[in-house]
């Protein structure tokens, strides 16, 4: 099925609408604040981050509120994108050929849809990490409300919260690599909203075919 409304002038395709872009940047800004303050709390060597952001007391107060903003934006992304993040047979083929993706041999990759298997992994990784961070963060935020017979939740949260945070750091680094180096032009798409037709053909040919209604067209 074609989607001519996504074709915009000057040989570009709309990849992210305004709502999607705003949600992404709210998530990014809140995550960066959480990352900086969280690392400051985690290690004395990184305490200078909290000092730059207004001091430890301010960071301690704002950190959990930023966490709520982050989770709300991740939830919005879940509502918008979860139906498109289901793993398919094409994704399994993508993982089997991931070595070509890492070396920018895109002509050897199976055709990806709007999101490839790696991007879907990042999406679900961030989503479930956000759930774990919220659940453990609430316990750490209000420990006095945890009944004594459930005190194990406090100890569990002390382990889960930093573990989930460290996992997101790894995902974040992969996300930066994929958005800046692996797919040239992807970073600009979350600012302007559009990508070139050449970008769509090269990195997401399945998605390109859906938009232009040329599913039988050869890859270039």
C-alpha positions in Angstrom: 0.0 0.0 0.0 1.4 3.4 -1.0 1.6 6.4 1.3 2.0 9.4 -0.9 1.4 11.8 2.0 4.8 10.8 3.3 6.5 12.0 0.1 7.6 15.6 0.5 9.3 17.9 -2.0 13.0 17.8 -3.0 13.3 14.1 -3.0 12.6 13.5 0.7 10.4 11.2 2.7 8.7 12.1 6.1 10.2 9.7 8.6 9.1 11.2 11.9 6.2 13.6 12.5 6.4 16.5 15.0 4.8 14.5 17.8 7.3 11.7 17.4 10.3 14.1 17.3 9.2 16.0 20.3 8.6 12.8 22.3 12.1 11.6 21.3 13.8 14.8 22.4 11.9 14.9 25.7 13.1 11.4 26.4 16.6 12.2 25.3 16.9 15.4 27.5 15.4 13.7 30.6 17.7 10.7 30.0 20.8 12.8 29.8 19.9 14.5 33.0 19.2 11.2 34.7 22.5 9.8 33.4 24.5 12.7 34.7 22.9 12.9 38.1 22.8 9.1 38.5 26.5 8.8 37.7 27.2 11.5 40.2 25.3 9.6 42.9 27.0 6.3 41.9 30.6 7.4 42.1 32.5 10.1 44.0 34.7 10.5 41.0 31.7 11.8 39.1 30.2 14.0 41.8 31.3 17.1 39.8 28.4 16.4 37.5 25.9 17.1 40.3 27.8 20.2 41.2 27.5 21.6 37.6 23.8 20.8 37.6 23.0 22.9 40.7 24.5 20.8 43.6 23.7 17.5 45.2 20.5 18.6 47.0 18.9 20.0 43.8 20.0 16.9 41.9 18.6 14.6 44.6 15.2 16.4 44.3 15.0 16.6 40.6 16.4 13.2 39.7 13.2 11.2 40.5 11.0 13.8 38.8 13.1 13.6 35.7 12.7 9.9 35.9 8.9 10.3 35.7 9.3 12.5 32.7 11.6 10.0 31.0 9.2 7.1 31.7 6.2 9.1 30.4 8.0 9.9 27.1 9.1 6.2 26.8 5.5 5.2 27.3 4.4 7.6 24.6 6.9 6.0 22.2 5.5 2.6 23.2 2.0 3.8 22.3 3.3 5.2 18.9 5.7 2.6 17.9 5.1 -0.8 19.6 2.9 -2.2 16.8 5.8 -1.6 14.4 8.4 -3.2 16.7 7.2 -6.8 16.4 10.0 -9.2 15.4 9.5 -10.9 12.1 11.2 -13.5 9.9 13.0 -10.6 8.2 14.4 -9.5 11.5 15.9 -13.0 12.1 17.6 -12.8 8.7 18.8 -9.3 9.6 20.5 -10.6 12.8 22.1 -13.5 10.8 23.7 -10.8 8.5 24.5 -8.2 11.2 28.2 -8.5 10.5 27.5 -6.8 7.2 25.6 -4.0 8.9 28.5 -3.3 11.3 30.9 -2.9 8.3 28.4 -0.8 6.2 27.9 -3.5 3.5 24.3 -2.6 3.2 23.9 -4.3 -0.2 24.3 -7.6 1.6 21.7 -6.9 4.2 18.1 -8.3 3.9 15.6 -5.5 3.3 14.5 -3.7 6.5 11.2 -2.1 7.1 10.8 1.3 8.9 12.8 -0.1 11.7 15.5 -2.8 11.4 16.0 -5.6 14.0 18.7 -3.7 15.8 16.5 -0.7 16.3 13.7 -2.9 17.5 16.1 -4.4 20.1 17.0 -0.9 21.3 13.4 0.0 21.5 12.4 -2.9 23.7 15.6 -2.7 25.7 14.9 0.9 26.6 11.2 0.2 27.3 11.8 -2.7 29.7 14.7 -0.9 31.3 12.5 2.1 31.9 9.9 -0.1 33.6 12.6 -1.6 35.8 14.0 1.9 36.6 10.6 3.2 37.5 9.6 0.3 39.7 13.0 0.3 41.6 13.2 4.1 41.6 9.8 4.4 43.3 11.0 2.1 46.1 14.2 4.1 46.5 12.3 7.3 46.4 9.8 6.3 49.2 11.6 3.6 51.2 9.7 4.6 54.4 6.5 3.4 52.8 7.8 -0.1 52.2 6.5 -2.4 55.0 9.2 -4.1 57.1 8.1 -7.5 55.9 8.8 -6.4 52.4 12.2 -4.9 53.1 13.7 -7.2 50.5 12.2 -4.9 47.9 14.6 -2.2 49.1 17.7 -4.4 48.7 16.4 -5.7 45.4 15.9 -2.1 44.1 19.4 -1.2 45.1 20.6 -3.9 42.7 18.1 -3.5 39.9 18.3 0.3 39.6 22.0 0.7 38.8 22.0 -2.6 36.8 19.1 -1.3 34.6 20.8 2.1 34.3 24.1 0.5 33.2 22.2 -1.5 30.6 20.7 1.7 29.2 24.1 3.2 28.9 25.2 0.4 26.7 22.0 0.8 24.6 22.6 4.5 24.4 26.1 4.1 23.0 24.8 1.6 20.4 22.0 4.1 19.6 24.5 6.8 19.0 26.6 4.6 16.7 23.6 3.5 14.7 22.1 7.0 14.4 25.3 8.8 13.5 27.7 6.4 11.9 25.8 3.2 10.8 23.0 5.1 9.0 24.2 8.4 7.8 21.3 10.8 7.8 19.4 9.1 10.6 20.3 11.7 13.3 19.1 14.5 11.1 15.7 12.8 10.7 14.9 13.3 14.4 15.6 17.0 14.0 14.0 17.8 10.6 11.7 14.8 10.4 12.6 13.7 6.9 15.2 11.6 5.1 16.3 11.5 1.5 14.8 8.9 -0.8 18.3 7.5 -1.2 18.5 7.0 2.6 15.3 5.0 2.6 16.3 2.9 -0.4 19.7 2.1 1.1 18.9 1.5 4.8 15.2 0.7 4.8 14.2 -0.6 1.4 11.2 -2.5 2.7 9.8 0.7 4.2 10.6 2.6 1.0 8.6 0.1 -1.0 5.6 0.4 1.4 5.6 4.2 1.0 5.9 4.4 -2.8 4.0 1.2 -3.5 6.8 -0.4 -5.5 7.4 -3.5 -3.5 8.6 -5.3 -6.6 11.2 -2.6 -7.4 14.9 -3.8 -7.3 17.2 -2.4 -4.6 19.7 0.1 -5.7 
